[in-house]
Amino acid sequence: MSGASKSALVTGITGQDGGHIAELLHEQGYEVFGLIRGQSNPRKAAVEADLPFVKLIEGDLTDPAALVHAVDTSDPDEVYNLGAISHVGYSFKNPSLTAEVTGKGVLNLLEAVRLTGRAEKTKFYQASTSEMFGGLDYNRPGSGYNEDSLFHPRSPYGVAKLYGHWIAKNYRESYGMFVACGILFNHEGERRGIEFVTRKITDAVARIHLGLQDKIELGDLWPKRDWGYAGDYVRGMWQMLQHPEPDDFVLATGETHSIEDFLTEAFAAVGIDDWHPYVVQNPAFMRPAEVDILLGDPAKAEQTLGWHRDVDFAGLVKRMIDHDIALQRKNLPA
Ligand code: NAP
């Protein structure tokens, strides 16, 4: 299906998924608008270079008037609400800000669509998360969390996302808006922020491989996550908005791996069999509450949307390592 002559507004355009979805939409022929915050956002130049086709609109998810302006300017057929305070550790240190942006920001954007008379025209994607499940009440051992599983968020981020999830569903039920919530398990890739553990590892392993760094400091190594590739997951977001009915879908791989597994795979990719000498555990990176295990069941998305993932765990890690080695090599003196 082509998006020719369609318009999309993407919040979180400077983030990982914002970059991937903007590329996908552009390839489909959409006119792509991106919401960017701050008077002089340090990531603006990178977005302009990486995604020159995106029309940037200034605005913040905490500012309802700015969102009305953004929606009026872009007149979107589809809104992808990817903007959030998205780092679990950061959310423990900034819980009120996380509630305002990640939680109430969803309401502000839904209202901007509704109050500008676009409740019928504009489809809305909400970036919900597996962190809403929290790893406790693990009621589907072996098969993973699905759309009917219990929520028990274990961080200010997870709690704020749960508000966003329910207010999005509420606007679907109350106003008949086409609102789809993607409950996405962790997804990573070359665009992942350096503050996230996977990219922190691949960046460090690349630097260790090139002799630029000796050690990497990490928090707990036992938590298990269901890690997929961001490029596969943004395709699923788009598919949710092309489906005839608005609904909620889990996107996951159905496999779970510990941070130790990620280290093993990442160091093996540069020929190092034993990563222990290179890793230091630092309590500063441990969280007040940790999610033990996340495992998702993507059966509904696979069967209803025909969604599938192309990149497996080993392929994901290799991709990130190759990218980070190439990036570091560019910075080396000739
Ligand atoms: P990300 O790389 O951390 O990007 C977050 C984006 O939100 C950035 O562009 C950031 O802009 C923007 N933002 C932060 N505060 C804002 C505010 N007050 N107003 C407007 N924009 C603001 O996140 P991601 O990995 O692309 O994830 C996209 C979405 O999916 C997020 O909502 C995330 O919580 C959710 N999610 C992600 C995963 C995952 O594994 N990646 C899994 C499930 C759900 P600045 O550059 O200005 O800070």
Residues whose N, C-alpha, C, O or C-beta is under 5 A from the ligand:
A	BS01	NAP	G12 I13 T14 G15 Q16 D17 G18 R37 R43 G59 D60 L61 T62 N81 L82 G83 A84 I85 S86 V101 A127 S128 T129 S130 L184 F185 N186 H187 G193
